[in-house]
Amino acid sequence: MRNQSTLQKSKSRSGLLLVESRPAVDRKRATAQPAAAADYYSRMEEYAQKIRRTGDVDDIIVVLEEALRETRALHSADEVAAAREQLINAEQRIEHLKCELELVNQLVREDQLTGALNRRGLYDALAREAARAERKTAPLCVALIDLDDFKRLNDSFGHQAGDCVLVHLVSVVRNFIRSNDLIGRYGGEEFMLLLPDSRIGEAVEVIERLQRGLAGKPIAWGANSLAVTFSAGVAERRAGEKAHSLIERADSAMYEAKRLGKNRALIAQ
C-alpha cells in the first residue's frame, strides 16, 4: 500500500504533464512554429496518455526514457531555439519524475529488513536471467537456502535476535558472491541465490564457502554466541526450463538436505 501511494503521489505531483499546457493564445502562435516543435508537443501528449493508461512502474519508466530522448534531441535543433528554455524545463521535469519512479521501483522489489530482493524482485530477476541464459546458451544456477533451527532461535532469544540473524546472513552472503550474483529473501528464513554463468559444481562451491564463512562468524547476542547454519538445494537450469520448475527442483533438494541432518547442500535432480 505504501509503495502504491508513493507511485500515485509521484504521478500526481507531475500531473503527468511532460510539457507545459499552453493557453489558447499560444496555440495560435504554435501554428507558426516549425514542424519539429509541433511534432514534439504531439509526441509528448501521446506519452502522457500512455502513462495515464498504465499503473506499471516499469512501463512508465520506459515511456519517460523515450520522452527524455526526444526532448534532448531537440536541444540541437536550430529551428526550436526560441523554445529552448521550455525544453530544458521539460527535460528537468521528466528526469525528476523518472528518478522518483525508479526509486519506487526499487522499493517494491526490496525486502525492508535485510535490503535483499523480495520475492517479487527475485521473480523479476530470475525471469530476466533465464531469458538471458536461453538467448546466449549460458548456464544459470539457483540455490534455495533455509536457516537451520530458526524457530528455536526465535523462541529462545526473541524475534530481534532472529532479525539480526537474517540481516547477518545477507551481509555475509554479499561478501562471498560476485557483483552479478543476486540474493533475495524468498520468505521467512528462506533465501534464494541467483548465480548467472555458473555451472552446478561452481554453484555448490559458492554455497559451501558461504557455510564455512557463516561458521566462522557467529553472532554475539548478550552473553551468547549464536552459530548460524543453513541447508541448501542447488539446481542448474535446463534448456527451456520454466522458472517454477527450476525453483521446485532446488526446493526439493533443500528439504532433502534438512531431512539428512541440516547444514549441508544437495544438488537437485
N, C-alpha and C positions, 0 to 999 in steps of 0.2 A: 504493500500500500504506500509506503514512504517513497519508494522508487517511482511508482506511477505518479504520485503527487509531484515529485521533483520534475518529471517529464512534462506534466501539464503546466507547471509554473514556467518552465523554460519556454514552452511554446506560447504561453500566454504573454510573457514579457516581450517576446519578439513580435507578437501579434501576427506571426507568420508572414510579415511583410519583408520581402527580400530587397525591395527598393521602396522609397517613399511614394505614397499615393500622391497623385498630382491633382490639384483643383481644376475646375473646368477651364479657367483662363489659360492654364498651362497646356491643356490638350490642344488648343488652337496652335500654340507655339510648337507642339510636338509634330504637327503636320509638316512643319518646315525643317524638322530635324533630319539628319542623314539617315539612310536606311538602316545602317548598323545600329544606331541608337534605338530606333523604333523597334527593330527586331529584338534588341536586348530586353526592352521592357516587356515585350510579349513573352519571351522565354522565361523571364523571372516570374511572371504571373502563372505560367504553366508549372513551374517548380513549386510555387506556393500552393497551387491546387493539389499537387501530388502529396505534399506534406499534410495538408488538411485531411486527405483521404486515408492516411495510414497512421497507425499507432505504434508501428515497429521502429525502434530506435535505429537499428542497423539501416533500414531503408531510408530514414530521414537523413542520416549522415551521408549516405551515398548521394542523395539529391543535393544536399548542401555542398558537397565537394564539386559536383557538376556546376552548380551555380557560381561557386567561387572561381572555378577555372574560367568561366565565361566572363566574369567581372574583371579578373586580372588581365585577360586577353585584350579587353577594350582600353586598357591603360595606354597601349602603344598605338591606338588608332587616332590619327590626326583629326579626323572629322568629328570626334567627340571631345575635343579638348575643352570646349566650353562646359561640358558636363563632368569634367574630371573630378571636381570636389565631391559631387554627389556619388560618383562611382567609388571613390575612396571610402566614403561613409558607408555605402552599401557593403563593400568588402569587409569593413570592420565589423558590421553587424552580423554578417554571415559567419565570419570567423569566430566571433564570440558565441553565437548560438551553437555552432559546430563543437566548440570546446566544451560547452555545458553538456551537450548531449553525449559526447564521448565519455565525460565523467559519469553521467547516469548509466551509460552502457557498461562501464567498468564496475560500478557499484552493484548492478543487478546480477553480475556474474561472479561476485566475490563473497567468500564466507567472512562475515564480520568479525568473528572471534580470531581466526587464525591468519586471515589475509590470503589464504589459498583460494583457488577457484571453488565455487559452489557446484552443485550438481548441474545446474543449467550451463554454467561456464564449461564444465567438463564435457557435457554432451556436444556443445558447440565446437570445442577444441578437438574432440575425437572425430567429429564429422569432417572437420577441416583436414586433420592429419590423415584420416583414412582416404579421403579423396586424393590427397597429395600422394600417398603411398600407392594407390591404384594407378594414378596417372604416370608416375615415374618408376613403377615396379620396384618400389623401395620397401624395406622391412619396417614394421611398426609393432612394438610390444606394449601391452597393457599389464600393469600389476595392481591387484587389489590387496591392500594390507589392512589388517584389523588388529587393534591393540589387544594384547592378551590380558585377561582378568580386569578389564576396565571397570566393570560394575563393582567388583570387590574393592577396587581402589577408591571409587567414589563413596562407597558405603563406609569405608574405614577412615578416609581423610577429608571427605566433603567434596562438593562439586567445584569449589575453587581450585582444589588440587587437581581435579580432573581436567578442568580448563587449562591449567598450567601445563599439564602433560601434553594436551593436544597442540598447544602453541609451541612447546618444546620440540615435539616431533617434526612439525613443519619446518622449524628453524634448522634442525639437524639435516633433514632431507635436502633442503636447499643448498647446504654446504657440500653435498655429495653428488648432485646431479648437474648436468650440463645446462647451458643457458637456453637451449631449445627443448629441454625436457620440462614437463609440467606436473605439478602436484595439485590435487584438488580434494576437498572433503566430500566424500560420497554420501555420508550420512552418519551421524553419531560419532563413533570412534573409528569409522571405516574411511579409508582414503584410497584414492586412485592415482597411479603414476602413469603418465603417457611418455613413452620413450621412442621417439621417431628415429629412424635409421639405425635401429638396434635389432640384432638377431637375438634369439631366445637365450643363448648362452651368455651374451653380453648383459642382457637384462637381469638374469639371475645373479650375475656377479655384482651388479649395482645394488640389488636388494640385500645380498649378503654383506656388502660393505656397509650398508645402512644399519643392518642389525648389529654389526660389530661397533659401528660408531655410536649407536644408542647405548650399547652395553658399557661403553667407556665414558658415558656422560649421564650418570644418574642425577636425578633432581633432588636438591636439598629442600626438604619441607619440614620446617621446625627442627626437631631433633631427629628427624627421619631422613633416610636416603631412599628415594623412590627409583627402583630399577624399572626401565621401560623396555618391553619386548613386544614383538608383533609377529603374527603369522601372515603369510602371503601366498597368493596364487598368481602365476605369471603365464601369460598367453601371447603367442605371436600371431598376428593377423594372417589369415589365409587369403589368397587371391579371391576377390569378390565377396568376402565375408562381411555380413552386416554387423553394425556396432553392437546390437543386443546379443548376438551370438558370441562375439568376442568377449564381452563382459561376462556372460553366463559361464563361459569356459574358465575364465580367471576366477570367478566367484566359486565355482565348484572345487577348483584346486585349493583355494584358500580355506574352505571349510574342511577339506580333507587334511590340510596341514594342521588345523586346530584339532581334528579328531586324533591325529597321530602324536600329539603331545605338545603342540604350540611352538613358538619361537623357531620357525623354520619356513622355508619357501619351497613350494612344489610347482612343477611345470604342468600346465593344463594339457589335457588330452585333446 
